[in-house]
Amino acid sequence: MSQLSLNTVEEDSLEKTFFVQVLLPIPVPKTFTYRVARNSENQIQVGVRVIVPFGKKKIISGIITDVHHNAPEDYEAKYVLEVLDDYPIISNQQLKLFGWIAQYYMATEGEVLNVGLPSGLKLSSESKIQLNPAFNKEDSPHIFSEIESVVINVLEKEGLLSYQQLLEITNTKQISYLIKELLNKQVIILIEQIQERYKPKTEKRLRLKKEWLEEAKLNSLMQELDKKPKQLDVLLKYLQSVPIFNEIDKNEEGIPKSLLKEESFSISSINTLIKNKIFEEFEIIVSRLDYLNRQEFIDHEITLSEAQEKCRSEINDIFNKKDVALLHGITGSGKTEIYLSLIKEVIESGSQALFLLPEIAITTQMIQRVRKIFGDQVGIYHSKFSDAERVEVWKGVAEGKINFVIGVRSSILLPFNNLSLLVVDEEHESSYKQFDPAPRYHARDTAVVLAKIHQAKLILGSATPSYESYYNALNGKYGLTQLTERFGEGKMPEIQVIDMKKQKAKKLVKDDFSHVFLTALEEEISKGNQAIIFQNRRGYAPYLQCETCGWIAECENCSVSLTYHMHQHELKCHYCGYKQKSPNACLNCESSALVMKGFGTEKIEDDLKLQLSDVKIQRMDRDTTKKKYSYNQIIEAFESGETQILIGTQMVTKGLDFEKVSLVGIVDADRMMYYPDFRAHERAFQMMLQVSGRAGRTNKDGKVLIQSFQHKHPLFDYLLKYDYEGFYQLQLNERQAFFYPPFCRLIKIILKGSESQNVYQSATMLYESLVIQLGNQRVLAPHEPLISKIRNIYHMEIWIKLEKGYPLESTKEGIKSIVEKLNENAHFRKIRVIYDVDPQ
């Protein structure tokens, strides 16, 4: 993109009447007014990106949200520098959604735009240096140092240098003094250059020049090339790929130049044919979304069972009366086929559909199923894709080229303009909630609003619905339909809870596995079956402890223990990333009696490899899935049978479907159940039921083994009977007694600061002000969270409970007003205040 100066546009008339409101991706609660130059007036429309000056020197891109004729009263509007798009890349419906998210989740629309817009579509300026046009080294009165002379020489050749390039050239860590000296000597000027992150992918192609398309001339050419066999081979390969005499129009398309290179043809021969004007080389823009074209469209009919047909019909009946339907179907009941049959109907009508999934891992299997039905009409959107790939999906949706999107949480922010159906699968999952940065939105709840904006329909699906959704369904806000039997011949697996107290007393526990567990595992593998083992903690061991003095290795930045990772022989903090080599002796008393406490997925993997040395075992957690295609490779290896045992965190609990899995093991159920959170039992029940559903999904009998030291806990009574409704009612009574959702609304206020005492005092000040406004029944006293220090920043929390019907919007505005007032205090101003509406 051409370089821009802040003074590019000069006022050439006083009659500049068009102004625009521009939303910038910054955390400021307002839009900014800019003036439009006359030559740009016909390019201006709501939803396009523009480049504008911001502050004294910065240049940034934003989105036009309004076009009008009103000049701002309190400042002189700067000019829009450039219009970037020919058509809106953000729809009006999206702008409405952004506004709702900002208001409901107590964020700014700029923060929503920053999260929603792919990085490749956000532009900002980078300061660069260039020679002052008036500078002449020979006429300069100044003396230049050796480094200054080097910089001048490079600038004369290169024209522009970034600060990073200047650092590399001068081989120094500090360049501010050098830049200041060169500015004082009037050698350089500073400019701002826009950096566009997205560039279309291009492909070099070759085609035969038009003069050789006549048969006689081509024959003459081939005779001439008889003496140059390498060039003739290239020509013959081209003619084999492009039958010009039967389909002459195909010559216009040509072939990729890479095709000839891949087949080991001489590069010099190819270039000689181009030089001699036999071939011509040209470029075309190609899609990065190659996954859309990997397999041809297969019009695969979706066959539904009688129960599925009945459920599908009930959903359509619900949609005649309500906009939201909750599909409560047990694991393996075939919910996905119902979703896809309804989506197919929507796509065939010419409308758009969105299918939300909680985890990237699930998309791997889902994409394969979906391609058979929808071919290249589907777009995939998640964070493992590059910025450029996400931009192309974004543009495909905006242009109407992609009518069906499968994606994770952020897909809810895509620029749909003709959306008819949304599906939120595994709607109970906490990963639909955005934690950092703001806005801290929940994709499921946002989907309800998005459906309303588009007048679309929404299906929420789960084997273990969130209590909020199930409560809404039972009380008539949502429609409810159920699938109570597995698809085909599949049966729900038998669940067995292993009493670990008894197993330990009988000395039948080895490496954290009971004898029952290991025996069952060996038996299933010997039959040619597969197993999934679930442990919701990665790493080798949760912490390292000295048996002599009790010392525990802790993070120096956070109030957590360091997790031991055996393969790197390191202690790591899973919050700030701090790591250190594992010590050989206690850092407190120098004793060598260091022991590892607890176990994570890495330890389970190592222990099982020792127990079952001939079995192929793989692990799926955050440590093993960092690369783009890691999920695919792990899942494909398990699906093909190459891997016999898959160990994983909650990634393995969600939506995965494997034919040969007959055994699921939950190694440490107690850790999920005894967590200081009012949702702990709900989540534990959901996770255990979900991971249990991975077993016995075809005609194989499935078995689920759960290890627990609290085997008589009431949760297991309901789990063994697959009694979701019974456990829901038990928990609902507790929620009502202690006034928790779905009987109230929660707002969590987090205060962060570098000084512990100041954070505590500021939290107390805020609490006292909130009590005056809301009453002490609605505001819980400040408290430290479970992890009270992260990255040397101290945390305090204040929870607000509001009864249903209490004025929510005015309460939020009141809270923000209180915080603004307290910011007049110098100590409070040092504190960062974060709002989390409907915390999970």
NORJO-V977434 format. One record per run of one state. SS is the DSSP state (helix for helix, strand for strand, loop for the rest). FROM is the first residue (numbers start at 0). TO is the last residue. If there is no record, write none. Layout:
ss/from/to
SS/FROM/TO
SS/FROM/TO
//
This chain:
ss/from/to
loop/0/2
strand/3/3
loop/4/17
strand/18/23
loop/24/30
strand/31/34
loop/35/36
helix/37/42
loop/43/47
strand/48/53
loop/54/56
strand/57/67
loop/68/77
strand/78/82
loop/83/90
helix/91/103
loop/104/107
helix/108/115
loop/116/117
helix/118/120
loop/121/122
strand/123/130
loop/131/144
helix/145/157
loop/158/159
strand/160/161
helix/162/169
loop/170/174
helix/175/183
loop/184/186
strand/187/194
loop/195/199
strand/200/207
loop/208/208
helix/209/211
loop/212/213
helix/214/226
loop/227/227
helix/228/240
loop/241/248
helix/249/252
loop/253/253
strand/254/255
helix/256/261
loop/262/265
helix/266/274
loop/275/277
strand/278/285
loop/286/288
helix/289/292
loop/293/304
helix/305/318
loop/319/322
strand/323/328
loop/329/333
helix/334/347
loop/348/350
strand/351/355
loop/356/358
helix/359/376
strand/377/380
loop/381/385
helix/386/397
loop/398/402
strand/403/406
loop/407/407
helix/408/412
loop/413/417
strand/418/424
loop/425/428
helix/429/431
strand/432/432
loop/433/440
strand/441/441
helix/442/453
loop/454/455
strand/456/461
loop/462/465
helix/466/473
loop/474/477
strand/478/482
loop/483/492
strand/493/498
helix/499/504
loop/505/507
strand/508/509
loop/510/511
strand/512/513
helix/514/525
loop/526/528
strand/529/533
loop/534/539
strand/540/540
loop/541/541
strand/542/545
loop/546/550
strand/551/551
loop/552/552
strand/553/553
loop/554/559
strand/560/560
loop/561/561
strand/562/564
loop/565/568
strand/569/571
loop/572/577
strand/578/580
loop/581/592
strand/593/596
loop/597/599
helix/600/610
loop/611/615
strand/616/619
loop/620/628
helix/629/638
loop/639/643
strand/644/647
loop/648/648
helix/649/652
loop/653/659
strand/660/665
loop/666/667
helix/668/672
loop/673/678
helix/679/691
loop/692/701
strand/702/707
loop/708/712
helix/713/719
loop/720/722
helix/723/737
loop/738/742
strand/743/752
loop/753/754
helix/755/773
loop/774/777
strand/778/778
loop/779/781
strand/782/782
loop/783/787
strand/788/789
loop/790/791
strand/792/802
loop/803/806
helix/807/821
loop/822/826
helix/827/829
loop/830/830
strand/831/836
loop/837/839
//
